[in-house]
Amino acid sequence: MFTSIRRAMTARRDALLTERKDEGFTLIELLIVVLIIGVLAAIAVPVYLSTVDNARKGTTETAAAEARTSVLAYLAEGNDFPTGADASDFGIPANSDISYVITGGANDFCITTRWQDSDIRYSAGANTAVQEGDSCAVAS
């Protein structure tokens, strides 16, 4: 009789010892997860910002090329270059993110585009391609 009770108690003890009671994460496990997330964020944020800057540069360069085409088409129709011209004088679509400054005349003009308040600038002239820089490559 005592043998069967002893076997039953031993079996129950062994069952209790082998059961694992997970009630949550340890502090070390949580710190490792936070560290991994921090490392991933440190890698991902600069990559994201670089991608955004490249997109802004591409959009601004494209806008300068489109503005140059619009100005050349406007002048080809025999129109005089208006003094103090802005983009709307040449039928360039309004873009709230890009500002245009158009100076010069029919044979020598300069278009400077700027993305919002950043210093991404592209210029183009009647005889020059779109170029990145702080000022126009043609005399204005």
C-alpha positions as a printed Julia matrix, in Angstrom:
140×3 Matrix{Float64}:
  0.0    0.0     0.0
  2.76   2.4     0.89
  4.51   1.49   -2.34
  1.57   2.53   -4.5
  1.2    5.81   -2.6
  4.93   6.42   -2.9
  4.82   5.73   -6.67
  1.86   8.07   -7.08
  3.59  10.86   -5.14
  6.84  10.37   -7.03
  5.0   10.5   -10.34
  3.18  13.67   -9.27
  6.45  15.28   -8.08
  8.16  14.43  -11.36
  5.22  15.86  -13.3
  5.36  19.09  -11.3
  9.11  19.41  -11.77
  8.93  18.9   -15.53
  6.08  21.37  -16.0
  7.38  24.74  -17.03
  5.48  27.75  -15.87
  6.1   30.65  -18.25
  4.49  33.7   -16.78
  6.21  36.37  -18.87
  9.47  37.62  -20.27
 12.56  38.27  -18.24
 14.15  41.69  -18.08
 17.12  40.48  -20.13
 14.84  39.22  -22.91
 13.01  42.55  -23.04
 16.28  44.51  -23.12
 17.57  42.39  -26.0
 14.38  43.01  -28.0
 14.59  46.77  -27.35
 18.25  46.73  -28.4
 17.45  44.91  -31.64
 14.65  47.37  -32.44
 17.01  50.28  -31.74
 19.66  48.89  -34.08
 17.11  48.33  -36.85
 15.76  51.86  -36.41
 19.28  53.31  -36.51
 19.78  51.6   -39.86
 16.34  52.22  -41.36
 15.85  55.93  -40.56
 18.89  57.24  -42.49
 18.03  55.0   -45.44
 14.46  56.35  -45.43
 15.63  59.97  -45.22
 18.08  59.42  -48.06
 15.31  57.97  -50.2
 13.08  60.97  -49.46
 15.89  63.39  -50.41
 16.52  61.54  -53.66
 12.81  61.68  -54.49
 12.74  65.43  -53.8
 15.78  65.97  -56.02
 14.24  63.95  -58.82
 10.92  65.77  -58.57
 12.61  69.16  -58.57
 14.83  68.27  -61.53
 11.82  67.05  -63.48
  9.94  70.25  -62.63
 12.83  72.34  -63.96
 12.89  70.33  -67.19
  9.12  70.71  -67.62
  9.34  74.43  -66.9
 12.13  74.81  -69.48
 10.0   73.02  -72.08
  7.0   75.23  -71.25
  9.05  78.42  -71.53
 10.56  77.34  -74.87
  7.08  76.46  -76.2
  5.74  79.81  -74.97
  8.55  81.7   -76.69
  8.25  79.59  -79.88
  4.67  80.78  -80.25
  6.05  84.29  -80.72
  5.28  85.56  -77.24
  7.61  88.04  -75.62
  9.3   87.08  -72.4
  7.33  88.83  -69.66
  9.34  90.78  -67.15
  9.07  89.51  -63.59
  7.79  86.19  -64.91
  6.55  83.42  -62.71
  5.47  79.92  -63.61
  1.83  80.81  -64.24
  2.82  83.18  -67.06
  4.06  80.18  -69.06
  1.29  77.71  -68.23
  3.44  75.65  -65.87
  1.18  73.7   -63.52
  1.14  75.02  -59.98
  2.87  72.84  -57.42
  2.65  73.87  -53.78
  5.92  72.09  -53.01
  8.04  73.66  -55.77
  8.69  77.33  -56.33
  9.92  78.71  -59.66
 11.94  81.82  -60.43
 12.15  82.61  -64.14
 14.39  85.46  -65.28
 15.99  86.6   -68.51
 14.7   87.03  -72.02
 13.78  85.14  -75.18
 17.36  84.16  -76.07
 18.78  83.83  -72.58
 16.6   82.83  -69.67
 17.05  81.06  -66.37
 14.65  78.85  -64.43
 15.41  78.07  -60.82
 13.24  75.55  -59.0
 13.31  75.04  -55.28
 11.66  72.31  -53.19
  9.67  73.85  -50.33
 12.21  75.45  -47.98
 15.1   73.15  -48.79
 18.19  74.08  -50.76
 17.61  71.64  -53.61
 17.89  73.83  -56.69
 17.98  73.1   -60.39
 18.34  75.61  -63.2
 17.85  75.54  -66.91
 18.27  78.02  -69.72
 17.36  78.33  -73.39
 20.64  76.78  -74.49
 21.56  74.76  -71.4
 20.36  71.51  -69.94
 18.97  71.2   -66.44
 21.8   71.51  -63.94
 22.02  71.3   -60.19
 23.54  74.28  -58.42
 22.99  77.48  -56.48
 22.74  79.75  -59.5
 21.96  79.6   -63.18
 24.58  78.62  -65.71
 23.34  81.3   -68.11
 23.5   85.03  -67.65
 20.23  86.49  -66.48
